[in-house]
Amino acid sequence: MKFKTTYRHFILVLCLLLLGLKINGQSERDIWYFGQQAGIKFDDGNVESINDNSLERNVFFGIIEGPDNIICVTDSDGNLLFYSDGRRFKNRFHDNLQNSPTNEYAVNYSQTAVARDPSNENRFYVFVTIQDGLKSKLTYTLVDMSLNNGLGALLPSQTNVVLTTDVGQQLLTARHANGRNTWLICLSKGVYFSFLVTEDGVSTSPVTSEEGVNFFDGSNANYGMMSISPNNETIASIFPALGELHVLSFDTLTGRLDLIYEDEIEQIITSPPFGSSSTSGAEFSDNSNILYTIHGNSGIQQYNLSDLDNIPDKIGIKENQSFSSVKRGPNKKIYVAKINDYFLGAINAPDIVGPDCDFENNVISIDAENLLDLPVFLGAKYPEGISYINICEAEETQINFSGKFREITRIEWDLGDGNTATGENILYTYSSPGTYTVTANVIDEENGNVIFTDTEEIVIYSLPSLSDLDDIYFCTENTTLFLNNYNEDILNGEDNTIFNVRYYLSENDAQLRSNEITEIVPEIGTTPIWVRVENKLSPSCFTILNFNIIVPEYITIDIPTEQYICDTRLGLTLEAPDGFSSYAWSNGANTQTTTVFNTGRYTLYVEKDFGSFICDAQITIVVLEGDELPVIEDIKVIDWSQNHNSIEVILNRRGIYEFSVDGINYQESPVFLNLPINDYCVYVRDSRCLKEIKSDTLFLLYYNKFFTPNGDGVNDYWQVINASREENIDIAIFDRFGKLLSKLKYYDRGWDGTFNGAKMPNSDYWFRVVRENGDVRYGHFTLKR
């Protein structure tokens, strides 16, 4: 904001300022409640102690119960509405508001905050951090001062509503660039969260900024406090347990914070609640150029922030003294509270750099004790100078001027587009987006002289021009619909570098910018989708539309998604199922079947006509080349068992093959176990194209463990089972001394238990089998008569 005046008017302006007559009320900081039932009141430049604070707060070991700041809310004329410690809410008669107290206590030495409800001038959001076990939860409670005959009440359904968990002590509010909404800023695990308060409520999806604090700082980053400059553009964060002061720029349009300066301060490492902001504070001068901090025993330090690109070293204003809190008053002085004292000190000229800022130790005697904290206030409804509400295309912009001048004045406006107006509050609609330099001239009506001039740039942001959206009919089960694919259709020619498209499941979520979705798996029925198209530079300038995703039934395209070309000469015929009104393949075919000769991806699009609408679906088939047939290099057989024989197939190549030993039952493994004695043939087939090769017949051999050659016709001969299937087999039988008793050929019936016509006695006998592949097997059996 820029101010200008002339020297010849300086004395006149100074006199007018001293009159203290107001064009618009700016008295939101006139009543202060703090400490143990302490209070002060500002009235036309005078400050007096008041003793009507009915909030009883206990002090244990020097720590005051409850939050770091009592919330004091007045109207713009300075009339008390209510005050609170976050649990107990008191009205202007110092009685409890209806539905107060709540059942939640604020975390000791956490900051509190308060904001107007942009949709209702009688309602206020109170933000408090509460303790839930080991977690700190940021909550809000909605106070409606129109209830209970104007004495106010808490809305039970909007009491201690949780916004987020794992937050630190730091908390503050800032005016949004549009003049209507409010930012709520906190820290969570070292990340700054900026929640937007709009006429639709409090957004649960914050803007996040990771600036200055890192993961390794741990819980130490949770202890501290924040303060924001009157122009809402600069934030000071003090971290006692880290020993750091951070200065950050704040973008009132986007809610983002950026670190611009760091300074080391005394590190205070103690356990909570003592490791808190109880002896740390920061406050800005009224012109936002000077920052004052208190911390530990370091007294009052001054930082010159008039050039944020070149911040000089801090200046000690008051050394070696402990202060507990610091706060700017409506008279632009900055007041400080001192531990175990009954006086407030004051910086009388905080806009001046150096000791001339005039710190005075004891300026107000307080009729109370334990001045450990100072309050938090509602932001000014009309900040001093030019302020404005509504910055979106086609909105009626309310332009205000607030300042202290005598009553016999008028305000003449240059609205920056060639038009002019007169009055304190102007309603004006700009014809197009752009940047407009607005000038307010304060005119002395007695002589027509301009006694004061203020200028401000107002940026009007464009809104998208959109058409109603068509419903989407979707019929594929368990399929993800990626909503960003519809951005171009929704923008309908609007510039995607200017506008963002966001999707939500309810209108309220879209209004609050909460619970954004990017994809959805549609279910049978109708699912409403709400679309928020917002200006990227000013997300509060947005349009909301909606459409439905309608799923009348699931369309199933029953076709394998992986198929194989087994013969490149014949190709592969892809065949779609029946039941659709139209077919389209990505290779250009519009028939139910198509033949392809190359590997690749082929997409099938189908439509089904439901009469009033057509539903479509698609599926992609990957076409691969089938494996070549292998060569069976070897078959390893382990036999000579009744039921536990095995066969292993060895191929010359790897591939996706299936194996069988009967041509009916196939398996993926080339090893067959627990085979009974039998004849087998090994089959190998390509599992994709089902082309097949097979081996010669395998004859598993086995032998009788005993035989009884007694002529009864049962088991009279000992033999090798299946020997008759192998012509070149050689079988020899020996007694236990190694004497050859008999040799058998494949066609022999077996051994009858004789040697040279004589019957051999009961005993164990040995055999040797030499197979045509060279394998040799030894064993023994028993002869029983």
Disulfide bonds with the S-S distance in Angstrom:
Cys392-Cys541 1.96
Cys475-Cys615 1.57
Cys566-Cys689 1.70
